[in-house]
Amino acid sequence: MAIRPHPSTTVNIFEAKTNLSKLIAKVEQGEEVIIARAGKPVARLTSPVRQKKPIVFGLLKGKIHVADDFDAPLPPEILAEFEDGPIFPPERPKQMQAVKPKKKAKAS
């Protein structure tokens, strides 16, 4: 037998249609709402349960290649750029800069 941590409320279909917003507020607070027709349960309003997808290892096996020298020391000229280079790159010449689109004038 399942243990319900929160109480449930049973309402008929007319009440559910009339008070749907209130019933949803109850569901948001963790309560379960049972909708019945002629006293027999036909539907249940509950909060959605987010299911965590399982981690699947090995999906990219054989699709990725890491070079043997991946973690080898960098050549001195590249290392110097990281350690001694400028923090910000130099400005590009005007002819290489991106052109911003002009704003269209509003029609009056």
N, C-alpha and C positions, 0 to 999 in steps of 0.2 A: 504494500500500500504506500503510495507516494505521500510525503509530508509536505504540506503547503505552508511556506513561511509567512504568507500574508493572507488575510481573510478574503473571501470572495463575496460578491453581491450578485443576486439573481434578479433580473428585470425582464418584463415581457417586451415584445417587439415594439409596441406603441410607446412605452416608456423610453426605450432605447432611442427611438427616432426623436422623441420630444426632448430628451436630456442628453444627447450625444456628447456635447461639450463637457458637461459635468462628469459623465462617465469616463471620458478620456482623461480628465483631471485626476480621477481616482486611480486610473491605470498608471498615470505618470508617478503617482505616489507609491506604486508597488502593489496596489490591490488588483485582484482579478475580477472581471465582470462577466457573468454568464447571462446570455440572452436566451430566453425561453419562448416557445410557442405552445400555448395551452398547457403550461406547466412543465413541458419537456425541454431540456436544454438542447439548443440547436447551434449555438455559436459561443465562442469565448473570446473576450478582449483581454489581451495581455501585452506587456511591454515586449518589444522585440529583443531576442537574445542574440547578442553579437557573438558569432562563433569565430574563434581564432583559428586561422588556417594553419595546419601543421607545416613545420619546416621540412622541406624535402631537399636532402643533400644530394649533390651529384648531378643536378639538372644541366649544368654547363660542361660536364666532363667531356673532354675531347673537342670542345669548341673554343677553348681559350688556351693560348700558348704563352708561357712566360719564358723569356730568353734566359739562357744559362748565366749570362753576365748582368742580370737585372739589378743585383745589389752590389755590383763592382764599383770601385771608386770612380768618380767623374774625372774626365780629362782636366788638366790644370786650367785651360782657357775657359771652360764652361764653369768650373768651380769658382774662378775669379769673378765671373759675372754675378754669381749668387752672393758671394761674400763681399765684393768690393764695388759692384755695379750700382747704378742709381736706383733709388727706391721707386721713382716714377719713371716710366719710359719717356724719351724725348718727344717733343711735339712733332706731329707729322707735317710735312709740307702741305700747303693749302690745296694743291691739286689732288692729294691723296685722301683728304678728309671727306667724310660722308656729307652728302648734301641733305639738308633738312627740307622736307616738303613745305611749300608755302601754304599758309592758311587761306581757305577760301573766304571771301567776303560774304557776310550775311546779306541775304536778299531782304529789301525793305518793302 
